[in-house]
Amino acid sequence: MSRIAVGVDAGGSKTAVTYSMDGECKGVWYGGSANPTVHGAERAGDSIAKTIELALDGALPGAIFVGAAGAGREDVARELRNALESRFAGATVEVRDDAYIALRAAVPEGDGTVVIAGTGAIAYAEKNGMGFRSGGYGYLFGDAGSGFGIGAAAIDRLLRAYDGRAPRDTFSEELEAALEVRSLNETLQKVYAAPAPARALAALAPIVIESAGRGDRSASKIVQQAAAELNSLVKGAISAAGLTGSNAPIAFSGGLLSASSLLTFLLETRLLNDFPEMPILKDNPAPSAGALCAAERLL
């Protein structure tokens, strides 16, 4: 019988599942959002299970390793693990925070730090097998530097323009076009009526970063603040882990850091200034690859 290992990256925007058969990776499949903090562990577990079933097409996994947003809490990890064990009898299942698999995708073993900027934002460091996190508490508590944080700052800038507290400019027009709005009331209705407001605001982040890259002053201010916030997250994780002064690498992960931009340039510049001895790893494998490696070890 073939030995099948499954790695899962269960995020706020989508679920990525990759699996290997007898050590050979078979590809990546995508499903819907599976954030247990937002949707609850039962619904998140169902979304993960359906995506695994889609990927395996009837085959039975021997091991499943899940990295899920919010699974740093033991109660959340336990509920997800129980839900998956009930769907995949006989499989060894382990669930950890999604920051762990993002780190291990870039740094397979040893000490290191990862900063993740997608819908949310978090920094996570490991030293001697112990994990330390900074941020990642969800959009209600800020998620500064994240796609949500950037999008929220952009909406604030647009509302200020409507109120007369900021000038109307090209950036305002770009935001209106993206949202398909022309007034303050339309903007408020669009945002508050969105089924997933955090994701709706995060969807504006690439527009803001692109505008900043073209030199727009309003967008640049938002991106500069985001870079400062992400740098602060990294500094917090590194300090907590006691890695200051080491040569442990710092990895970039998440949709906002996956390609070179003004945001990545500003963040890298700050990090090199604060931690010149720490190499920065960019263009890293997807977090699901880190989950797959962990699942293969479970086998």
N, C-alpha and C positions, 0 to 999 in steps of 0.2 A: 504494500500500500504506500502511495506517495505521502511524503511528509510535507504538510502545508503550513506555512507561517503567515500570519496576517498582521500588517501594521496599519494603524488607524490614526489619522490626525483629525480630531473632531473639533472644529472651530466654530466661531460665531457666524461666519458667512457660508461655509460649506464643510462637508466631510470628505476627506480624501482617504481612500483605501488602496493599499498596495499589498500584493502577496507573492510569495515565492513557493515553488514546488520543487522539492529536493534541491534547494539552494539556488534555483534559477528564478530571478524576478520576472513576473508575468505582466507587469504594467500597473497603471493607476486608474481607479474608477472614482467618480465623484457623486456625492449625494447632497441632500439638503443640510441646513444648519443643525448642529447637534450640541449646542451649548447647554449643559445641564443647569447652569445658573439662571439662564434666561427661560428655558423651556421646561425645566424639571427633569430629573434623572430618568423617569419612565419614558417620556417622549423622546429624550435624547438617545436613550438606549435603543428604542425602536428604530430611530433614524439610522443609527450606526449599524444595527443588525440588518436592515434592509439593504444598505449599501454593500455590506459584506456579502450578503446573499446574491446581489447583482453581480459582484465581482467573481465569486466562486462558481456561480451557475450550477449549483447542486453538489459541488464537492464539499468535503467536510474538513474544517481546519483542525490542526493539532494544537496550535497556540495562537493566541490573539493578544497583541499589546496595543493598548489605547492610550493616546495622549489627548486629554480633553480639557478645554477651558473650564476652570473651576474645580477640577479634580484634585487640586492640592488639598482640599478638605476631605478628610478621611470618610465622612459620611457620604459625600457625593461619589467618591471613588468606589465605596462599597456597594452602593445602590446600582451604579453602572455595571460593576463586575457581576453582581447577582443577576441583573437583567440579561447580560450576554451569556452567562453560564447556563441560564434556563433555555436560551435559544440554540446554543451550540454545545449540547451535552458531550462531555468527554474532552472538550478543549481546555487547555490551561489558559486562564485569562488573567491579565494584569492591567491595572488602570493607574495612570499617573497624570500629573499636570502636563499640559501641552508644552510648557516651556522646557521641560526635561527632554522631550524628543527633538525639539528644535536645536537644543545644545548638542545632543548626541548625533544629529545629522551632520553637524559641522565639525564637532570635536568628538570622535567616537569613544575616547576614553581619556581619563586624566582630568586635571583642573581646567577650568575655563568659564567664560561668561558669554551669555547670549542676550542681545537686546532685540525684542520683537515689537514691530510696529505694524499693525494691521487695523482691523476695526477697533481693537483695544491696544494697550501697550503694557509691556512688562520687561523687566530685566531679571535674569536668573543666573546665579553663579554656583559652581560646585568646587569644593576643596576637600580632598581626601574622602570623597564619597558623600559628603554632607551638602545639602542644598540650601541656598539662601536666595530669597526673592525680594524684589523691590517694585512696588506698584502692582498693576494688574487687578485692581479692585472693582472694575466695572465702571460704566459711564456715569452712574449716579454719583460716584465719588471722584470724578475728574477724568481719568484715563488721559492725562495730559500727554501730548506728543503723539497721540494715536490718530487714526483716520477720523474717529468721532471727534476728537479734540480739535483737529484742524477744520473739519466741517462745521462744527459749532462756532468756532471763531469767525469763519467766513459768513455764516448766517448773521452773527452779531454785527459784523461790519456792514452787511446789507441793510439790516434793520436800522442801524445808526444813520445810514444814508437816507432812508425813508423819513426818519425823524428830523433830518436836518443837522444831525450832530456830526456827520462826516460827509465829505463831498461825494457826489455821484461821479463815477469814473468808468473806465473800460472794465475794470474788475467787477463792478456792480452789474454791468450789462451781461458779462459772462455768466455770473451766478444766476441772474434772471433767466437767461437762455437755458441753462442746465436744469433749472427747476420748473421751467415753463410757467413763470409768474411775471406779473407786472406791477404788483402793489404790495404794501405791507400786509393787508388782510389775506391776499392770495398766498403769500409766503408762509404766514402763520398757519393757514389752513392746510397747506401742502405738507408742512413738517409735522404738525400735531396729528394729522389724519393718517400718516404713514403707519402701516402695520408693524414695522420694526424701525422706530425713529433712529436708533443708534446706527443701524446699517444705512439708513437713508442719508444721514449726515456724513457718514464715512465715505459714501459714494462721491461726495464733493471733493474729497481730499486730493485725488489726482489732478483735478482741474486747478485747484489752488497751487499745487506744486508746479504744474506746467506753467501757470501764469507767473509764478515767482521766477522760474527759470528764464522767462522772457524779459525779466527785469521789472515787472509790475511792483510798485512800492508797497501797496496794501497787502498783496499776496506775500511778498517777501518778508514783511514784518511777522506774518502768521507763521511762515515756515521757519524763520529764525527762532521764534519762541518755541516751536515744536522741537527743534534740534536741541535747544537748551534744556527742555524738559526731559528728552530722552537721555541726554548726557547725565542729567541728575539721577535718573533711574539707574544707569550703569554704575555711577559712582557709589550709589547706595548699596548695590549688590556686591560690588567689589570690596567695599569697606567692611560690610557685614561678614563676608567670607574670609577676610584677612588675606586677600590676594594682592593688596597694594604693594608695589615694588617687585612683583613677580613677573615672569614672562609668559604667564598663562594667556592664551588667545582670547580675543573678544570677537564674537561672531554676530553678523547681521542676519536677521530673519524677518519674515512677514512681508506682506504685499507692498508696503511703502518703502521698504529697504531692499527690494529684490532687483532694482535697476538703478543705475547712477542718476542722480538728480541733485538739485540744490540742497535738498534735505540731507541726502547721504554725504554730500561734500561738507556741509556745515557740521554734521555730527562727527564725521571722521576727523575733521580738523580739531574739534574740541577734545576728542578722545586722545588723539596723538599728542596734544598739548598736555593733557592731564596724566596720561599713561604712556609715555614714549617707548617704554620697554615692552609693551604688550602688542603683539601683532594683531592686526584687524583682518578678519576673514570675511570676504564678500562673495557673492555668487555661489552660495552654499547649496547643497542638496536640500530638497523639500523635507520638512519635518516628518512626513510619512515615511521617508527612508530611514530616519532614526528609529521610528517605531518598528519598522520591519526588522532592523538589525536586532532590536531588543526581543522581538518575537522569536527570531531564529535562535537566540540564546536560550529562550524558554524551552525550545524543543530539545 
